[in-house]
Amino acid sequence: MDSDVVERARAGDQEAFADLVHQVSDTLLGVARRILRDPTLAEDVLQNALVTIWRKLPHLRDADRFEGWAFRILVHACYADAPRNRRWASAIRVLHADVASDVDDIQKISDRDELERAFRRLPLDQRAVFVLHHHVGLPLVAVAETLGIPDGTARSRLHYATRALRAAFEQARAAQDLREGRPA
Amino acid sequence: MNDKRDFNRAVDRWLDDGSDATPPEVINAVLLAVRSTPQERRSWWPAWRTNRMTTYAKSIAAAAAVLLVVIVGYQLLPAGPGSGAPRPTQSILSAPIVGAAANGVIALAKDGDIVVADGPGGDTRPLVAGPADDSSPVFSPAGTRLAFVRGAGQGSFLMVADADGTNVVQLTREPLEIFGWPWSFAPDGRSLMTVARIDGAYRVVVRPVDPAAALAVLDIRLPDAGQDIEEPRFHPTNPQEILVVAQLVPDGPRGLYVYDLATGGIRTIVEPADGRYVRDVAWLPNGEHITYSLNLDPHVVATDGSGAGAFDALRGRVSPFSNDGTRIVAERGGEGDAAPQSVIVPINGDGAPVVLACSPVTDIECPSAPPPGWIWSPDDSMLIGTVYDETSSTGEGPLTEIYLLVDAHTGQVTELDWRDAGTPTWQRVAP
């Protein structure tokens, strides 16, 4: 991240901010998409977050910390705009017959669907820690700093999220084994 | 070790699914908004941080503190009768709480309002509308009351209203982070239950409809967040008993229990054991038996825990029973080259199973296994089920739930035009 561009944007330079948007928007969208599991909503959230970033840029004291600060605003925008209480989160994925052509494909789809379902049931705060750690690649300490939470909180949120996904993954594998007649 | 590696690979594949390129229109919209949005000016040392406050500022601060205390105190008090106690339920609509009933309206959440339709897929009209974000409606068993949640941020409030949307009352003073299901009514309609996050852990909570009563948090340990939490279920006729999958020992296996709300006692239905995974728990509508799937095989057991056994020829996840307790939707087949099918099965063997058959005019594939969230119409002639739009699961399209209508007699499946709505609940009314 070019801190000079951040400085100029912070001083109100709209062209510099446009450069900044082009530099960070894909990364931020990727985070929002993975937390929210809804690309359309993620684009709306990104839009809101970027405008908030513009408004609040003068409050950013250290230009070198821009990226983490932007993640924090984005995650808070996710919290604010996430849909709630989706019921009937179905076990079913509509699947056309030609998509899953062999056992491996079916296994991958099954794994992915179970992970998806389990992830959607996680609270947003656990999702955010998981995505920042596993997708963005931030160390846990950096995740905690980014989100403004204690290290232990970030660790426990990651722990619970990982356990939930792991349990779902093992469930998917056990079900596949049952279908194929393999002993559990 | 291989399992862990497989898991990590699966997570990586899943996380890397799809492109993150920002659409140009999003960027253009941001830059357009920025042109008319002033930046906030930073105030390095605001007045409220100064050590020396003026008398005027002290007065304002004191008044604000008093106001804060009053507000907090009000929030902590239970709701009084003056806050709008619910009216007695009207009897003209009341349905029997067990068995089939006549079909009333269907309530759904739509754009932050609660709307109703006269039938599956029909036009909707507002029932509870306004600026608040309302969702997750659920009718009481007698069909005379409606509960829903009013959410903001990460918490939501429990609301109840009469079935016609009038007399809305807020029952919880503090926002609750509920697990994902709507609240469910006790059979007598006098209390509601859900799972909410309390002090960092998910707990079963029960809230009487009486505004003067308090929220109860049950002292039974739900499975850790690392495992699926099953929806606890009120006994169909006894409001003091709930069916709950619990983990009595931290990190231990899950068992199935009946919890007595009056005494706090528990009765074991399925003993916890390593390798056993209990889910999809439900009461038979008469309350005399309990169904559940054990490692994806449907089972039934008497409510005293005796006579447990598997359903022959059924496998996978199962939906709740029909209201008359005679039929269930389950998965059949799937061995060898045979594709699994969803079938409506008469549990006493009286009659042939009805295979779910998708309409040729829809591009939705028939689900091969029914999720437990499917709901029967009160008269048992239809079911409404949900699948995700294909692109939702891959992360490449919007999260869209598609509602399917199943004719319980023919198995015909059609898609309902309710793509922008969610969480249907069907009102039972007197036949």
Interface residues (C-beta under 8 A of the other chain):
Chain A: G12 Q14 F17 A18 V21 H22 S25 D26 T27 L29 G30 R33 R34 R37 D38 P39 T40 L41 E43 L46 Q47 L50 V51 W54 R55 K56 L57 P58 H59 Y79 A80 P83 R84 N85 R86 R87 W88 A89 S90 A91 I92 R93 V94 L95 H96 A97 K108 D111 R112 D113 L115 E116 A118 R121 L122 P123 L124 D125 Q126 V131 H134 H135 S156 H159 Y160 T162 R163 A164 L165 R166 A167 A168 F169 E170 Q171 R173 A174 A175 L178 R179 A184
Chain B: D3 D6 F7 A10 V11 D12 R13 W14 L15 D17 G18 D20 A21 T22 P23 V26 I27 A29 V30 L31 A33 V34 R35 T37 P38 Q39 E40 R41 R42 A109 D133 S135 S136 V149 G151 G153 Q154 S156 E177 I178 F179 G180 W181 P182 R197 G200 D224 A225 G226 Q227 D228 G275 Y277 N295 L296 R315 R317 G334 I364 E365 P367 S368 A369 P371 P372 G373 W374 G385 T386 V387 Y388 D389 E390 S392 S393 G395 E396 G397 P398 L399 E401 I402 G422 T423
